[in-house]
Amino acid sequence: MTRTAPIGGHTAAELRATGERARARTPETAVDLTPQETRIADLAAAGASDSEIAAQLFISPSTVDYHLRKVFRKLHVTSRTQLTSRLRSGSGADGPSPE
């Protein structure tokens, strides 16, 4: 089997086929949560464990942990309690936490 395009080109073509576009990454958007991070953060803030989140999203618990670590870093929080407060206050990833 011969490859006709680099993997990046193939991935871009598949993404276009779904009607979606890749997000442009700029310094301003570096702290924005991805859709997957948002789903995981919302479930964690609602009290779901990593295993429960993983089962609901059909991913592994280690993938949940990976995304939560990125969410914590982006939102400048260090616990699920802080995450819950941050999401409830509507602050999102707009900057450092008000603590």
C-alpha positions, 0 to 999 in steps of 0.5 A: 500500500502506497501513501499518497499524503503525509499523515497530517494531510490525511488527518486534515482531510478527515477533519474537513469531511466531518465538517469540523475545523482544527482550532488555530492555536495562538497565545490567547487560545492556549488556555482555552479548554478543548471540547473533550477537556470541557466534557471531562471537567464538567463531569469531574465537577459534578462529582464523577470519578475518573473511572465513571468519566472514562466509562461514560466517554468510552476512554481509559481512566488514564486518558481522563487523568491526562485531560484533568491535569491539563484542565487543572493547569489551564484553569490554575486549580489544584483540586476538584473542589477548586475546579467545581468552584471555578466552573460554577463561578463561570470564570472558565479559563479567562485567567488566574483563579481569584483566590 
